[in-house]
Structure formats: C-alpha cells, structure tokens
Amino acid sequence: MTSSSKKNLTFAALAAVFLILAAVFLTDALGRPKLPAPLPLVDTNFLSTATVRRSYADLVKAKDDLSDFDCYTCHEKGKAPPLRYDSRQNLIVAKEHADVVMGHGSHGRNNNCFNCHNETNLELLQSRDGRQLRFSDSPQLCGSCHGPTYRDWETGVHGRTGGYWNRTGEPTDRKACVNCHDPHSPHFPGRHPAPGPHGLHETADAPATHPETHR
Amino acid sequence: MNRRSFLRTSAVLTTGLAALAASLKPLMEMTDFPTAERFMQKYYKEMSKTDMEKVLKRIADDVEQQYGLRPEVRDYKPLNGVEYVYCLNLTRCIGCRKCVHACVAENNQSRSPEIQYIRVLKLPHGSLDIEKADHNYAPESVPEKGFFYMPVQCQQCKNPPCVKVCPVHATWQETDGITVIDYDWCIGCRYCEAACPYWARRFNFTKPSIPKERINPNMSYLGNRPRRQGVMEKCHFCIQRTRQGKYPACLEVCPTGARKFGNILDPSSEVSHILRTKRVFIQLKEEMGTNPRFFYYFDV
C-alpha cells in the first residue's frame, strides 16, 4: 500500500467512526438515564412550630376547656386530699388522676403532691419558701428550685423564644416551662426523627429512596 | 479539483459538521434560555434602586408563571449595628431534624433531588471527631442514649474561604455577617463548594423542583427566591426573616430551644449572654482559621 492510500484509508475510517458517533449522540441510540422518582414530601408535622404541651395561660388565651383545673368539682373545700404510698415509698396516683405519671426527680424523690400543690387551696401552687402562686405563674414555682435554669430562661437562653430577635418594640414569644416539660414527669420526651439526607446514589448506610439510574 | 480531493474534503466537512451538531445537542434541550433582560442584568452591588425594582418584578413574574402564585420579592438591606451570631446548645439538641425540613420549606429548596442546607451529625459521647459522625441515622426515637447531635450549616465565617475563591465575586460577605450569593451572577464552577471546610454549599445539579403547594411566597433577592439549575446555594441565616428582626426558621421550629440567634453587638442579647457565661467553643475545624460565627456550647 502506498503511504497516500494508507492516509486516505485512515481518514476514511476515522470519518466513519466519527459519523457513527455523531449519529449515536444525535439520536440518543444508547438511551438516556432514567430520572429518579420524585421523593415523597416531608410530613407537615415536622414543620410545625407548636410546643409539645400547652400551658394554663395558653388554654385561657384560646378560651379552651379549663375543667381540668376545676379541682373543687370533686374535692372538698378546706380538706386536704389524702396521699397514699405503696410499700416501696412510691406515690399511688388516684385513678381519677390516672393521666398523671410521676417522674419528677431521680429515684422518685419528689413524690409528694404537696411539694408543689397547695393542700388547703388546690387551685393554687406553693413554693417551698411559702409563696402562693397561680397556675399561670408556674415558672416561678419551677424557678424556686431550678434557679440557674430559671435565670437562663429569663434571659431567653433556656427554652424556646420565638418571634423577633430584635427586641426594640417587637413582642417576643417566650414559652413557659410547662410548654415543654410535663410538671409531673419533666424529662423531655423522645420523638421520631424527620427523614435524613437523600443521596443520589445508594451506599451501605444510605439506602436509596428511588431506583438506581446508572446504565 | 479532482474526484479524490473532492471526496476527501467533503468527508472531512461532513464529519466536522456532524460532530458540531452532536456537540451542540444539549443546547437543544435547554429550557432556561436567558432573556435579554436577564442576560444584561447588572451585578448586585452595582444595581441602582430602579434596576433592582425591575429585577424584582421580573423574578415575581417568573415565579408566577412557573408556580401560579404571585410572590412578594424584596431586597432587604443589612441593618445597622448588627452582626449575627448563631449559638447551638449541644446538650439540648435531640437530633429530630425538624430544623432541616423547616429550612427546606422556608427557603424554597428543591425537593427532588432534595437539597438540605443543614446536616445533623450523630456523634458518640466523648468525641468531637466529625469523621466518626453518622449522617443517616434513622432510629425509632431520638435522642439515642450514648450519642449527641450536632447540626451543621453554613457557619458564616468571618474569614470565609468560599468568598476568596469565587472567580466572579458572585458571593461576598455583607456588613451584618451573612455570606450571600447573587444567584444571577453565579457561573456554577463550584470552587466555593470545594473551598468550604464544612460542606455548607449546595449545587443545583438539576432544575430545582418545588411543589406548588409548599412554595414560600415571602422571598428576597439574596435569599429564598427559587434558584436555577447550575447555581450554588447555601444557608443565609434566613435573610428574608432576620433582616426584618425575626428569628430564622430553624430556630422557630426547634422543639427544645437548642438554637439561639441574635446580634452579638448587643450586650443584652441571648447570644451575648451565652458567649459570656457558657462553655462555648468554635469546635468545627477551628484550625482552618475560618473564624466561624456559629458557636456550639454545652450547659448543665
């Protein structure tokens, strides 16, 4: 073969290869990757800014049912309700108050209702230093034992403060203790976490939520 | 010209034209051709008030056309005498990831593929080694015993490496401390993503898909207006909220109040109180010299 005809052959072969490639690209002959299925939208409960619980003040503001706080529909005025304990010094909660789960303090040490409730006037709370407090002022009761936490709460460092960081004239929405903590069982409850990151590719730790798209 | 040279020339020309057509194929699929108006749009820092008003109207029109609702798009300027700082209480974070999704909802991020500015790391007690973190935890209930949770987002560093590497100055730090991105100026080279030690930056590999019913219509130019394919985005401390004096969305939704935000130049703010009284540290990659404005702390 002469060098010039070899050159021609090379050119022709290259031209053919490039033309075939161009045809493949232009017509998508090898197909396109499948788009992943759209991810499910997150449950709107995870987007809610509501607190875990509602305080007495919240119920009053919402004009909700306050009958839970109407102690003298069942109790007798002036007579302190009796407390009963089992053999292991645990408080026996009356079946009428079965929704109260005692768990305030380790080893059940805070298991006397009248540490916080006023036995002569059940519609008030009392602190150990003798202050009589309304239910809507309950943070002061909590603060009478939990001083450092109360001090932090007053500055906004403990607990939730919503609304405006800019305090000049704008209202802040500082939540009370009972908006997060059940006073009888204050440990903050666990919850199911919202969905984590969705990778494009499946790995050992992160199963793909949509089908693999590689070809 | 003889037959041989004619054949050779035409073969070469045909191949060349076919190759050109094949290489331009992606342009045929492009849906987002810039209008002349958008192409000639000025750099954010050079826009006059009237320029900005025109641009905001264009954005509102685009959003209305695409999503069917008329948003309110504004340009919020930084407040005077304000430098934002974020404090996060690691004793309180329970790893529920509500902040992640509140951010996604507030800032009109793509849902599929889902872009999340905040990444919550699950770390074992006793170690602050981020390499040991679990990003994909999904237990029945959080918090899990023996672990603590650390959400990571853009740290709005005082010495930001992402700003240094941007070749077109599409990202810069404003006077109130927020590092912002002009989405219409970004060329999508992703240098900033490479430079960030915290992996705070997210890139739009595809056209963001936002469900119409979850669009947040309160938008800002530098903040949560819908982005295009091929631009970077990241946490901007909810600029459309914070520059109006409000808390960012991640803080509002946090159920335990682990997140604290405010103006560090105000000595009576929560964040000033925290930095004075708590065991605070800038743990995250302090040795990189980025000087983040995001402080993690423990309390009792």
Interface residues (C-beta under 8 A of the other chain):
Chain A: N8 F11 A12 L14 A15 F18 L19 L21 A22 A23 F25 L26 P36 P38 L39 L41 V42 F46 L47 S48 T49 T51 V52 P148 T149 D152 T155 G156 V157 H158 G159 R160 T161 G162 G163 Y164 W165 N166 R167 E170 K175 C180 F188 G190 R191 H192 P193 A194 P195 G196 P197 H198 L200 D205 A206
Chain B: R4 R8 A11 V12 T14 T15 A18 A19 A21 A22 K25 L79 I94 G95 C96 R97 K98 V100 H101 A102 V104 A105 R111 S112 P113 E114 Q116 R119 V120 D134 H135 N136 Y137 A138 P139 E140 S141 V142 P143 S209 P211 R214 T242 G245 K246 Y247 L251 E252 V253 C254 P255 T256 G257 K260 F261 G262 N263 S268 S269 E270 H273 I274 K278 D299 V300
